[in-house]
Amino acid sequence: MTSIADQPDQKRERSATERPWVAAIREVLDRPLTSYHILLGATGLLLVLGLLMVLSASSVLSLRANGNSYTIFIRQLIWVGVGLPMAYVASRMTPRHFRMLSYVALLGSVFLLVLTYIPGLGVGVNGNTNWLNLGGPLQIQPSEFAKLALVMWCADLYARKEKLLTQWKHLLVPMVPVCGLVIALVVGQHDLGTALVLMAVMLGLIWIVGAPTRLFVATIVVVGAIASYFVTTAQHRMDRLMNFTNPLSDPSGVGWQAYHSFYALSTGGWWGVGIGNSRQKWGNLPEAHTDFIFSVIGEELGLVGSLTVLALFLVLAYAGVRIATRNTEPFVRYAAAGITIWIMAQTLVNLGAVIGLLPIVGIPLPLLSYGGSALLPTLIAIGMLLAFAKAEPGAQAACQETRRPRFGWLPSRRPSDH
């Protein structure tokens, strides 16, 4: 067995045999604050790109609806201005604070979900009654905040049950019934896309905590059967599913959105038609600035821009996995894993629909699509990951070192100088 004292020698021997660029990358990845910087950089780039693309994709719609090409963009800019301080506050909090807020967040999100069923408070948009009227033009989508609340609550629950998770009943109870209640409330709003993301979070966390393969497969079968039932009981979902098998069979009807999404992506070429020059945003592509903003990215920035977006999400996923695996505290590991599963599942569902690999379910692309209800909880979740990144081994000492003022240009002072 290799002792801890021998590990530095092994690292030096490995570095001596590696190529210089490989050794340089490994050295960067071994730094305590690498997760923090990677997460911060990828999130910042996606936010800036999202603002730019929302401005481009919404300009025509905004001009027609409001007489000003910048109205929707300014709203998104305000949401970013609100969300960034919230993310900063979250990044300064400790796991203990998040655990204290987990039950409050869950009960609050369930309460808001129930309010959407009250006539006059619940607002229907595109067939989904998943919006809550707060008075005037202000509306929120409680199901978006339920994602964050569910992750926090599940992470706290599993952290409390850490020593009991070898028993299947503690793996599933009360986690599955509570998640099932939240998912049922979301499905009752006819929002199957968000329900699928919540299902992915539930299944992902069950797998992360070490559920036996048979139990995990059985849970997937049950969840899949429930999802299939809800798909088959709604005609518009069945139409989308049938159109998914042959999206070009009805380009002027059910397949209109998919057809014009493919057209936007195909006309972008390698480098795109240029920012602001999209043709599909002039009314042919519904939800160009929300659910289908990736189509506009592909059209205006081309394959290179699309692959850059995919790379940034992969970097985000790597940072989340790295944070989850490098921390030893159970709550941090489960919460980081849950947030990563949530953001990546939503990204995959959105991109899969846009490029035709999955049926269209209507769900925004994290950090890029327009909408404050989706953006705020995502930014808070990113702030949580940043807080967890600072809890990695050696990260606290590195943070204190970076805060320490350095005046290398000043001569050292000796007692004899006084």
Salt bridges, closest charged atoms under 4 A:
ASP9 OD1 - ARG12 NH2 2.11
GLU18 OE2 - ARG26 NE 2.84
GLU144 OE1 - LYS147 NZ 2.85
ASP156 OD1 - ARG99 NE 2.69
ASP156 OD2 - ARG160 NE 2.76
GLU162 OE2 - ARG333 NH2 3.56
GLU300 OE2 - LYS281 NZ 3.74
GLU392 OE1 - ARG326 NE 2.71
GLU401 OE1 - ARG404 NH1 3.04
GLU401 OE2 - ARG406 NH2 2.70
ASP417 OD1 - ARG414 NH2 3.83
